[in-house]
């Protein structure tokens, strides 16, 4: 990932108070962030299950192979 992409995404997460940082540049999830994840994760898991059902195992394996080759 490009540094600018990471920076932009981290800035948004800090602005929404989902994460915070300390003086050593360590990042921590906030209570707001935990609540957000608890609300989003069931929807994410449902979407992933639906996609896996559509792709079936062969399709999922093909996508994983492509991602592996592209990330080298």
VOVEXDREN-725161 format. One record per residue: residue number from 1; chain; y, x, z of N, C-alpha, C in turn. Coordinates in pm, whole numbers, always signed. Atoms other than C-alpha are relative to their C-alpha. Layout:
@n: NUM&chain: A&nnorth: Y&neast: X&nup: Z&canorth: Y&caeast: X&caup: Z&cnorth: Y&ceast: X&cup: Z
...
//
This chain:
@n: 1&chain: A&nnorth: -117&neast: +84&nup: +0&canorth: +0&caeast: +0&caup: +0&cnorth: +124&ceast: +89&cup: +0
@n: 2&chain: A&nnorth: -126&neast: -75&nup: +3&canorth: +348&caeast: +120&caup: -74&cnorth: +68&ceast: -7&cup: +136
@n: 3&chain: A&nnorth: -72&neast: -6&nup: -128&canorth: +555&caeast: +227&caup: +226&cnorth: +102&ceast: -114&cup: +10
@n: 4&chain: A&nnorth: -101&neast: +107&nup: -3&canorth: +827&caeast: -23&caup: +129&cnorth: -62&ceast: -137&cup: +27
@n: 5&chain: A&nnorth: +70&neast: +126&nup: -24&canorth: +574&caeast: -309&caup: +130&cnorth: -37&ceast: -13&cup: +147
@n: 6&chain: A&nnorth: +37&neast: +1&nup: -142&canorth: +446&caeast: -216&caup: +474&cnorth: +124&ceast: -23&cup: +86
@n: 7&chain: A&nnorth: -123&neast: +13&nup: -76&canorth: +801&caeast: -180&caup: +605&cnorth: +56&ceast: -142&cup: -7
@n: 8&chain: A&nnorth: -51&neast: +137&nup: +19&canorth: +911&caeast: -516&caup: +460&cnorth: -83&ceast: -100&cup: +80
@n: 9&chain: A&nnorth: +87&neast: +92&nup: -72&canorth: +608&caeast: -695&caup: +607&cnorth: +13&ceast: +17&cup: +151
@n: 10&chain: A&nnorth: -17&neast: -23&nup: -144&canorth: +647&caeast: -531&caup: +949&cnorth: +134&ceast: -55&cup: +48
@n: 11&chain: A&nnorth: -131&neast: +53&nup: -36&canorth: +1017&caeast: -621&caup: +953&cnorth: -6&ceast: -150&cup: +16
@n: 12&chain: A&nnorth: +13&neast: +146&nup: -9&canorth: +931&caeast: -985&caup: +888&cnorth: -76&ceast: -41&cup: +126
@n: 13&chain: A&nnorth: +79&neast: +32&nup: -119&canorth: +670&caeast: -986&caup: +1165&cnorth: +81&ceast: +21&cup: +128
@n: 14&chain: A&nnorth: -87&neast: -25&nup: -115&canorth: +921&caeast: -837&caup: +1411&cnorth: +105&ceast: -110&cup: +9
@n: 15&chain: A&nnorth: -103&neast: +104&nup: +1&canorth: +1191&caeast: -1086&caup: +1306&cnorth: -55&ceast: -134&cup: +49
@n: 16&chain: A&nnorth: +62&neast: +125&nup: -45&canorth: +949&caeast: -1374&caup: +1368&cnorth: -55&ceast: +11&cup: +142
@n: 17&chain: A&nnorth: +47&neast: -29&nup: -135&canorth: +863&caeast: -1216&caup: +1703&cnorth: -151&ceast: -14&cup: +15
@n: 18&chain: A&nnorth: +146&neast: -2&nup: -5&canorth: +493&caeast: -1192&caup: +1616&cnorth: -50&ceast: +135&cup: +49
@n: 19&chain: A&nnorth: +33&neast: -133&nup: -51&canorth: +489&caeast: -819&caup: +1694&cnorth: +126&ceast: +62&cup: +59
@n: 20&chain: A&nnorth: -112&neast: -76&nup: -53&canorth: +707&caeast: -581&caup: +1891&cnorth: -42&ceast: +146&cup: +5
@n: 21&chain: A&nnorth: +28&neast: -143&nup: -5&canorth: +734&caeast: -205&caup: +1913&cnorth: +60&ceast: +63&cup: +124
@n: 22&chain: A&nnorth: -58&neast: -73&nup: -111&canorth: +805&caeast: +51&caup: +2180&cnorth: +67&ceast: +127&cup: -50
@n: 23&chain: A&nnorth: -74&neast: -120&nup: +38&canorth: +997&caeast: +379&caup: +2184&cnorth: -87&ceast: +106&cup: -68
@n: 24&chain: A&nnorth: +92&neast: -93&nup: +65&canorth: +685&caeast: +565&caup: +2061&cnorth: -51&ceast: -51&cup: -135
@n: 25&chain: A&nnorth: +37&neast: +62&nup: +127&canorth: +657&caeast: +343&caup: +1751&cnorth: -138&ceast: -66&cup: +2
@n: 26&chain: A&nnorth: +123&neast: +77&nup: -10&canorth: +347&caeast: +168&caup: +1883&cnorth: +35&ceast: -147&cup: -17
@n: 27&chain: A&nnorth: -22&neast: +142&nup: +23&canorth: +319&caeast: -194&caup: +1772&cnorth: -97&ceast: -82&cup: +84
@n: 28&chain: A&nnorth: +79&neast: +88&nup: -84&canorth: +193&caeast: -478&caup: +1988&cnorth: +17&ceast: -143&cup: -47
@n: 29&chain: A&nnorth: -12&neast: +143&nup: +32&canorth: +115&caeast: -840&caup: +1920&cnorth: +65&ceast: -70&cup: +120
@n: 30&chain: A&nnorth: -69&neast: +75&nup: -104&canorth: +337&caeast: -1079&caup: +2117&cnorth: -76&ceast: -130&cup: +29
@n: 31&chain: A&nnorth: +60&neast: +131&nup: -28&canorth: +244&caeast: -1410&caup: +2276&cnorth: +23&ceast: -94&cup: -118
@n: 32&chain: A&nnorth: -28&neast: +79&nup: +121&canorth: +415&caeast: -1575&caup: +1975&cnorth: -101&ceast: +34&cup: -110
@n: 33&chain: A&nnorth: +95&neast: -45&nup: +102&canorth: +192&caeast: -1368&caup: +1747&cnorth: -140&ceast: -50&cup: +27
@n: 34&chain: A&nnorth: +133&neast: +49&nup: -37&canorth: -122&caeast: -1464&caup: +1938&cnorth: -13&ceast: -150&cup: -29
@n: 35&chain: A&nnorth: +2&neast: +145&nup: +26&canorth: -32&caeast: -1833&caup: +1919&cnorth: -6&ceast: -28&cup: -149
@n: 36&chain: A&nnorth: +1&neast: +18&nup: +145&canorth: +38&caeast: -1803&caup: +1547&cnorth: -140&ceast: +26&cup: -56
@n: 37&chain: A&nnorth: +134&neast: -33&nup: +49&canorth: -298&caeast: -1634&caup: +1484&cnorth: -102&ceast: -108&cup: +38
@n: 38&chain: A&nnorth: +93&neast: +105&nup: -43&canorth: -484&caeast: -1895&caup: +1687&cnorth: +12&ceast: -125&cup: -87
@n: 39&chain: A&nnorth: -20&neast: +116&nup: +87&canorth: -330&caeast: -2165&caup: +1466&cnorth: -42&ceast: +23&cup: -143
@n: 40&chain: A&nnorth: +26&neast: -32&nup: +140&canorth: -382&caeast: -1986&caup: +1135&cnorth: -146&ceast: +35&cup: -28
@n: 41&chain: A&nnorth: +136&neast: -49&nup: +25&canorth: -728&caeast: -1834&caup: +1176&cnorth: -101&ceast: -107&cup: -40
@n: 42&chain: A&nnorth: +97&neast: +101&nup: +46&canorth: -927&caeast: -2159&caup: +1152&cnorth: +21&ceast: -39&cup: -146
@n: 43&chain: A&nnorth: -30&neast: +34&nup: +140&canorth: -751&caeast: -2240&caup: +823&cnorth: -44&ceast: +114&cup: -93
@n: 44&chain: A&nnorth: +40&neast: -117&nup: +78&canorth: -808&caeast: -1885&caup: +695&cnorth: -153&ceast: +2&cup: -15
@n: 45&chain: A&nnorth: +147&neast: -3&nup: +5&canorth: -1178&caeast: -1900&caup: +785&cnorth: -54&ceast: -112&cup: -89
@n: 46&chain: A&nnorth: +43&neast: +109&nup: +88&canorth: -1215&caeast: -2239&caup: +613&cnorth: +23&ceast: +35&cup: -147
@n: 47&chain: A&nnorth: -30&neast: -39&nup: +139&canorth: -1046&caeast: -2106&caup: +298&cnorth: -99&ceast: +106&cup: -48
@n: 48&chain: A&nnorth: +94&neast: -104&nup: +39&canorth: -1269&caeast: -1799&caup: +296&cnorth: -140&ceast: -56&cup: -23
@n: 49&chain: A&nnorth: +131&neast: +64&nup: +19&canorth: -1581&caeast: -2013&caup: +336&cnorth: -5&ceast: -76&cup: -132
@n: 50&chain: A&nnorth: -5&neast: +74&nup: +126&canorth: -1471&caeast: -2231&caup: +46&cnorth: -7&ceast: +94&cup: -119
@n: 51&chain: A&nnorth: +2&neast: -98&nup: +110&canorth: -1406&caeast: -1929&caup: -177&cnorth: -138&ceast: +61&cup: -14
@n: 52&chain: A&nnorth: +135&neast: -57&nup: +6&canorth: -1742&caeast: -1776&caup: -85&cnorth: -99&ceast: -99&cup: -61
@n: 53&chain: A&nnorth: +88&neast: +102&nup: +57&canorth: -1910&caeast: -2105&caup: -171&cnorth: +16&ceast: -11&cup: -151
@n: 54&chain: A&nnorth: -26&neast: +8&nup: +144&canorth: -1745&caeast: -2109&caup: -512&cnorth: -53&ceast: +124&cup: -71
@n: 55&chain: A&nnorth: +39&neast: -125&nup: +64&canorth: -1811&caeast: -1742&caup: -589&cnorth: -150&ceast: +26&cup: +9
@n: 56&chain: A&nnorth: +138&neast: -31&nup: -34&canorth: -2159&caeast: -1732&caup: -440&cnorth: -12&ceast: +150&cup: +25
@n: 57&chain: A&nnorth: +19&neast: -141&nup: -40&canorth: -2305&caeast: -1396&caup: -337&cnorth: +27&ceast: +96&cup: -116
@n: 58&chain: A&nnorth: -21&neast: -89&nup: +115&canorth: -2301&caeast: -1245&caup: -689&cnorth: +148&ceast: +20&cup: -28
@n: 59&chain: A&nnorth: -143&neast: -9&nup: +25&canorth: -1934&caeast: -1323&caup: -736&cnorth: +71&ceast: +81&cup: +107
@n: 60&chain: A&nnorth: -59&neast: -76&nup: -109&canorth: -1841&caeast: -1187&caup: -395&cnorth: -32&ceast: +149&cup: -15
@n: 61&chain: A&nnorth: +38&neast: -140&nup: +20&canorth: -2036&caeast: -866&caup: -465&cnorth: +77&ceast: +62&cup: -116
@n: 62&chain: A&nnorth: -75&neast: -51&nup: +116&canorth: -1863&caeast: -828&caup: -803&cnorth: +144&ceast: +32&cup: +39
@n: 63&chain: A&nnorth: -138&neast: -24&nup: -43&canorth: -1518&caeast: -861&caup: -646&cnorth: +7&ceast: +121&cup: +92
@n: 64&chain: A&nnorth: +2&neast: -116&nup: -90&canorth: -1607&caeast: -612&caup: -372&cnorth: -18&ceast: +130&cup: -77
@n: 65&chain: A&nnorth: +19&neast: -119&nup: +84&canorth: -1726&caeast: -365&caup: -637&cnorth: +129&ceast: +37&cup: -71
@n: 66&chain: A&nnorth: -126&neast: -24&nup: +67&canorth: -1403&caeast: -401&caup: -831&cnorth: +103&ceast: +58&cup: +97
@n: 67&chain: A&nnorth: -96&neast: -49&nup: -100&canorth: -1193&caeast: -352&caup: -516&cnorth: -32&ceast: +143&cup: +40
@n: 68&chain: A&nnorth: +41&neast: -137&nup: -36&canorth: -1393&caeast: -42&caup: -425&cnorth: +40&ceast: +98&cup: -109
@n: 69&chain: A&nnorth: -34&neast: -88&nup: +112&canorth: -1343&caeast: +109&caup: -772&cnorth: +151&ceast: +17&cup: -15
@n: 70&chain: A&nnorth: -145&neast: -8&nup: +14&canorth: -971&caeast: +27&caup: -777&cnorth: +67&ceast: +77&cup: +113
@n: 71&chain: A&nnorth: -62&neast: -65&nup: -115&canorth: -906&caeast: +175&caup: -434&cnorth: -34&ceast: +149&cup: +11
@n: 72&chain: A&nnorth: +35&neast: -145&nup: -3&canorth: -1047&caeast: +519&caup: -518&cnorth: +117&ceast: +83&cup: -43
//
